[in-house]
Amino acid sequence: MKTIKILATVLSLFAVLNSCSNSPKKTEKTKLVTTKYASEVIPFFDHWNLILGDGSNAGVANKYEHPDYFYTQTDKTGDWVVFKAPNAGDTHGTSNNCRTELAQLKKWSAETPAKLSASLKVMNVSATGDARVAASYSVVVGQIHSADGHENEPLKIFYKKFPGHTLGSVFWHYEINTSGDDNSKRWDYSSAVWGNDFSTVGSAESTYPQEPEDGIALGEEFSYEIEVKEDGIMYLTFTSKGHETVSFTKNLIESDYLTKEDLPLQTQKLFVTIGQDGTERSNAYSEEGLFFKLGAYNQTNGKSPEVNKNWCSAAETFNGDLKKQYETGNYTEVWFKKASIVVSDKSISNQGYFTKND
């Protein structure tokens, strides 16, 4: 009887084991991690080449990302394209400043219909810099650049925020297209959108001006629209929820600055004092190829203000150590949510072009 019970137990165990061996194996479901590229968030990258914050040319950025400079981010409002650039590193061309920025492939004249629109928010500007230097703590988020002649810039759109302030300023610049062969006398004229213009600086290296009452905070969304029409007039419109919509016009083919007497008071205070007192050619930018730029062009660098009190910030750079700059807030970061570009078929060229100066 005992032998029969043992045999029955063995047979039962064999049946169980055999049953398990014939059962389908359970497999764990693998969660697929997919990358949402910038070109899937804002599908217009066929029109641009991308320069990275290490000075390299990434080319057309379709299905492209770089973990240090260019990638996507999602928050409660949706998907964003992130442009990030340190205070110091390898710069593009002869510029003093690092950028992660798109440069439009197609050139067009100042009498060609062209439009660039963007919605963005600035997430960080440099934590250090000399408060007396106008460019400290600022980033350029949109441009029109010349591809010819002196390669100057009829438009630069800035965001700037001093340390300790909650609100920063948005302003834009017109840079003269200097007459003659000497471009060292060129200067910018700044117009405030929300907050202050470029000329508002600190009274000492670490003494900041009063915080603007109508400024824009880090992380606060705003939009710009740049439109150039066939008559050579540039139209700018800036919008942001809770802020007044602000508009400007500027003639790109007829200069307002033909003589030294035409220089604005702001220019006399900022630029003439350091020898930048040039005049502009009468037809301004009318005979030059222009192109749009968009991204994060960091205006804060580690050079001494003794070189140029408007553009050399004396900021912390850790000798170009990227990790340390990012850890200590010595970088700029801009998120774009939407952007679009339209340029007439009258454009000059489809060839890629990169400025050697700025």
C-alpha distance (Angstrom), angle and dihedral (degrees) to the residues before:
residue distance angle dihedral
M1 . . .
K2 3.77 . .
T3 3.83 89.9 .
I4 3.81 91.1 52.1
K5 3.84 91.5 52.3
I6 3.80 91.7 50.8
L7 3.82 90.8 49.0
A8 3.79 91.1 49.8
T9 3.78 91.2 50.8
V10 3.82 92.1 50.9
L11 3.81 92.0 48.7
S12 3.80 90.9 49.0
L13 3.80 91.9 50.3
F14 3.81 91.0 48.6
A15 3.80 90.6 52.0
V16 3.80 91.4 51.8
L17 3.79 92.8 48.3
N18 3.77 92.2 46.6
S19 3.78 90.3 49.1
C20 3.83 91.2 52.8
S21 3.78 91.9 49.0
N22 3.81 91.7 55.1
S23 3.85 95.5 47.1
P24 3.79 117.0 101.9
K25 3.81 112.2 -103.0
K26 3.77 116.8 -110.2
T27 3.82 111.5 -123.7
E28 3.78 125.2 -159.3
K29 3.76 115.2 -118.4
T30 3.79 109.5 -115.1
K31 3.79 114.1 -141.9
L32 3.78 109.1 -135.2
V33 3.80 113.6 -135.9
T34 3.77 110.6 -151.6
T35 3.79 127.8 -172.6
K36 3.76 118.5 -129.8
Y37 3.76 104.0 -148.2
A38 3.79 124.5 -147.7
S39 3.81 89.4 -113.1
E40 3.82 88.5 61.9
V41 3.80 92.2 52.7
I42 3.82 97.0 44.5
P43 3.81 107.7 17.6
F44 3.81 100.0 -158.7
F45 3.80 104.2 90.5
D46 3.81 94.4 116.3
H47 3.80 86.1 80.3
W48 3.82 97.5 58.3
N49 3.77 149.2 53.1
L50 3.79 117.7 -141.7
I51 3.80 125.1 -133.1
L52 3.82 113.9 -163.3
G53 3.79 131.0 -143.7
D54 3.81 90.4 -102.8
G55 3.81 91.6 60.4
S56 3.80 95.3 -105.1
N57 3.79 126.3 132.5
A58 3.81 111.3 -123.4
G59 3.81 93.1 -177.9
V60 3.78 121.8 -149.3
A61 3.81 104.3 1.5
N62 3.80 102.5 -145.5
K63 3.82 110.2 143.7
Y64 3.79 89.5 -3.3
E65 3.78 134.8 130.1
H66 3.79 138.8 165.5
P67 3.82 118.2 -159.7
D68 3.81 94.0 -142.6
Y69 3.79 101.0 43.2
F70 3.80 117.6 8.6
Y71 3.81 129.0 31.2
T72 3.81 143.1 111.3
Q73 3.79 130.3 -87.2
T74 3.80 132.3 -171.1
D75 3.79 127.2 -149.6
K76 3.80 133.9 164.3
T77 3.81 90.9 -74.4
G78 3.80 96.5 52.9
D79 3.81 142.0 -95.7
W80 3.80 124.5 -20.0
V81 3.79 137.4 -172.3
V82 3.81 110.9 -129.0
F83 3.82 123.5 -146.2
K84 3.81 114.6 -173.3
A85 3.83 131.7 178.9
P86 3.83 133.0 171.7
N87 3.81 127.7 -133.2
A88 3.80 90.9 -108.7
G89 3.77 140.1 18.3
D90 3.77 136.6 96.0
T91 3.78 107.4 -23.4
H92 3.78 128.8 -155.1
G93 3.79 117.5 -104.5
T94 3.81 114.0 -28.9
S95 3.81 96.1 -35.5
N96 3.81 119.6 129.9
N97 3.80 91.1 -144.7
C98 3.80 136.0 75.3
R99 3.76 120.1 -126.7
T100 3.76 143.6 177.8
E101 3.76 97.6 -159.1
L102 3.78 144.2 146.0
A103 3.81 119.7 -123.4
Q104 3.80 117.1 -159.6
L105 3.80 115.0 -118.7
K106 3.79 96.6 -148.8
K107 3.80 121.1 72.9
W108 3.79 121.2 -150.5
S109 3.80 137.3 178.0
A110 3.80 126.7 -109.3
E111 3.81 86.9 -108.5
T112 3.80 94.2 56.3
P113 3.82 120.6 97.2
A114 3.81 106.2 -110.0
K115 3.80 133.2 160.6
L116 3.80 136.3 -174.3
S117 3.82 122.6 -177.4
A118 3.80 128.4 -179.0
S119 3.80 141.6 171.3
L120 3.79 115.8 -155.8
K121 3.77 149.7 143.6
V122 3.78 128.9 -141.6
M123 3.80 111.0 -130.9
N124 3.80 101.0 -178.7
V125 3.80 143.0 7.4
S126 3.78 126.7 -176.4
A127 3.80 116.4 -62.4
T128 3.81 91.7 -149.1
G129 3.78 138.8 46.5
D130 3.78 141.4 109.1
A131 3.83 108.4 -70.0
R132 3.81 90.5 -148.6
V133 3.82 90.5 62.9
A134 3.79 111.3 88.0
A135 3.82 95.2 -145.0
S136 3.81 95.8 52.2
Y137 3.83 116.7 117.6
S138 3.81 92.6 10.5
V139 3.79 139.8 119.3
V140 3.82 132.6 -167.8
V141 3.82 111.5 -132.4
G142 3.81 101.3 178.4
Q143 3.80 138.4 16.9
I144 3.77 149.6 174.8
H145 3.79 108.5 -144.2
S146 3.79 132.1 -171.9
A147 3.79 117.7 -125.5
D148 3.81 94.2 -163.0
G149 3.78 142.7 51.9
H150 3.81 111.0 7.0
E151 3.83 89.9 -7.2
N152 3.80 91.6 -128.5
E153 3.80 127.9 165.7
P154 3.79 123.4 -112.7
L155 3.80 89.3 -172.7
K156 3.81 137.7 29.7
I157 3.82 120.9 165.5
F158 3.82 113.3 -153.3
Y159 3.78 138.7 -166.1
K160 3.82 117.1 -165.2
K161 3.82 133.3 175.7
F162 3.80 127.8 176.5
P163 3.84 119.0 -136.0
G164 3.79 112.5 -91.0
H165 3.80 93.4 22.8
T166 3.78 121.9 113.4
L167 3.80 94.4 -157.3
G168 3.79 127.7 53.7
S169 3.79 133.9 -170.7
V170 3.79 134.9 -106.3
F171 3.80 116.4 -153.7
W172 3.80 138.9 151.8
H173 3.79 135.0 -137.6
Y174 3.77 136.4 -144.7
E175 3.81 112.6 -158.5
I176 3.80 115.5 -158.0
N177 3.80 118.8 -118.8
T178 3.78 93.6 -127.1
S179 3.79 119.6 -128.9
G180 3.80 116.8 -123.9
D181 3.78 129.2 17.5
D182 3.81 98.0 -66.5
N183 3.81 110.0 87.5
S184 3.82 95.4 173.4
K185 3.82 89.2 92.3
R186 3.82 93.9 61.0
W187 3.79 120.2 124.0
D188 3.81 142.0 -178.2
Y189 3.77 130.3 -123.3
S190 3.82 114.4 -150.3
S191 3.82 128.3 -150.9
A192 3.81 122.4 -167.9
V193 3.82 119.6 -128.5
W194 3.82 101.2 174.1
G195 3.78 119.2 -3.7
N196 3.79 120.5 -7.1
D197 3.79 135.7 -19.3
F198 3.81 128.7 -119.2
S199 3.79 93.7 -82.8
T200 3.83 95.6 67.4
V201 3.80 105.4 99.2
G202 3.80 140.0 155.4
S203 3.80 123.5 -86.9
A204 3.81 91.8 -130.9
E205 3.80 137.7 16.5
S206 3.84 93.1 -86.0
T207 3.81 100.3 19.2
Y208 3.78 113.4 102.6
P209 3.81 130.8 -158.1
Q210 3.78 122.6 -115.7
E211 3.80 114.8 -66.8
P212 3.82 112.9 -104.1
E213 3.81 114.4 -108.5
D214 3.81 95.3 -148.4
G215 3.79 98.3 40.6
I216 3.80 134.6 128.1
A217 3.81 121.7 -108.5
L218 3.78 126.6 -137.6
G219 3.78 106.9 -89.0
E220 3.82 92.7 24.8
E221 3.79 113.4 126.8
F222 3.80 122.9 -126.2
S223 3.79 136.4 163.3
Y224 3.76 138.0 -143.8
E225 3.79 133.1 -164.4
I226 3.80 121.7 -162.7
E227 3.79 116.3 -168.3
V228 3.80 126.8 175.5
K229 3.80 117.0 -169.2
E230 3.79 134.5 -158.9
D231 3.80 92.1 -95.8
G232 3.81 90.5 62.7
I233 3.80 94.9 -108.7
M234 3.81 117.9 137.3
Y235 3.82 116.1 -147.1
L236 3.81 119.7 -160.3
T237 3.81 125.6 -169.0
F238 3.81 125.2 -178.0
T239 3.82 123.3 -169.1
S240 3.80 135.4 177.8
K241 3.80 132.7 162.3
G242 3.78 109.9 -97.2
H243 3.80 93.3 15.4
E244 3.77 133.2 94.6
T245 3.82 114.8 -98.8
V246 3.79 108.0 -114.6
S247 3.82 127.1 -159.4
F248 3.81 135.7 -173.0
T249 3.79 139.2 179.3
K250 3.81 129.0 -153.9
N251 3.79 131.0 -178.7
L252 3.81 109.6 -129.1
I253 3.82 97.4 -174.6
E254 3.80 102.8 45.6
S255 3.80 120.9 53.6
D256 3.81 127.7 -134.5
Y257 3.81 92.4 -167.2
L258 3.81 108.4 66.4
T259 3.82 97.7 134.3
K260 3.80 137.8 31.2
E261 3.80 87.9 -107.2
D262 3.81 89.0 62.9
L263 3.81 94.0 62.6
P264 3.83 110.9 114.9
L265 3.81 120.3 -119.1
Q266 3.82 90.0 -112.8
T267 3.80 90.0 56.8
Q268 3.78 91.8 47.8
K269 3.81 90.7 54.7
L270 3.80 98.0 43.1
F271 3.79 107.5 30.3
V272 3.80 111.9 14.5
T273 3.81 89.5 60.6
I274 3.82 89.5 63.2
G275 3.80 95.5 43.7
Q276 3.81 99.4 -94.2
D277 3.80 99.1 127.0
G278 3.80 104.3 131.8
T279 3.78 128.3 149.5
E280 3.80 126.0 -133.6
R281 3.78 131.0 -113.1
S282 3.80 109.6 -103.0
N283 3.82 95.5 -116.6
A284 3.83 92.6 46.6
Y285 3.84 107.8 -162.7
S286 3.82 98.8 -14.4
E287 3.82 98.1 116.4
E288 3.80 99.3 42.3
G289 3.79 135.8 89.6
L290 3.79 112.1 -114.0
F291 3.79 132.6 -163.9
F292 3.80 137.6 -176.0
K293 3.80 125.6 -114.5
L294 3.82 128.1 -165.5
G295 3.80 135.0 179.5
A296 3.81 138.8 55.9
Y297 3.80 113.4 -31.0
N298 3.81 103.2 176.8
Q299 3.82 110.6 -141.5
T300 3.82 95.3 -171.8
N301 3.80 117.2 90.3
G302 3.78 140.4 161.3
K303 3.80 99.3 -109.9
S304 3.80 121.1 120.0
P305 3.83 119.5 -97.3
E306 3.79 85.9 -131.2
V307 3.80 86.3 76.3
N308 3.81 93.0 53.4
K309 3.80 123.9 -15.8
N310 3.81 93.0 -152.9
W311 3.81 101.2 48.4
C312 3.83 109.7 21.9
S313 3.80 109.0 82.4
A314 3.83 106.8 -177.7
A315 3.82 88.1 -139.1
E316 3.80 126.1 163.6
T317 3.80 112.2 -88.0
F318 3.82 105.2 161.3
N319 3.81 87.1 -136.4
G320 3.78 89.9 -64.2
D321 3.82 96.4 -52.4
L322 3.80 101.1 157.9
K323 3.80 97.0 -161.8
K324 3.80 93.8 51.9
Q325 3.79 92.6 46.4
Y326 3.80 91.1 52.4
E327 3.80 92.5 45.2
T328 3.82 92.7 52.1
G329 3.81 98.8 42.1
N330 3.79 96.0 -107.3
Y331 3.78 96.7 138.9
T332 3.77 141.6 69.9
E333 3.80 126.1 -115.0
V334 3.80 127.1 -172.7
W335 3.82 127.7 -178.4
F336 3.80 121.0 -155.3
K337 3.79 120.3 -159.9
K338 3.80 101.0 176.6
A339 3.78 136.6 9.1
S340 3.78 137.2 164.8
I341 3.78 136.7 -179.9
V342 3.81 131.9 -161.1
V343 3.80 123.9 178.8
S344 3.80 127.0 173.9
D345 3.79 120.4 -111.3
K346 3.80 86.1 -113.8
S347 3.80 88.7 81.4
I348 3.78 116.9 133.0
S349 3.79 102.6 -124.7
N350 3.77 146.5 -6.4
Q351 3.79 91.6 -147.5
G352 3.79 119.9 118.0
Y353 3.78 114.5 -107.6
F354 3.77 133.9 -174.6
T355 3.78 125.3 -172.2
K356 3.79 116.4 -121.4
N357 3.80 94.0 -153.5
D358 3.81 115.7 40.5
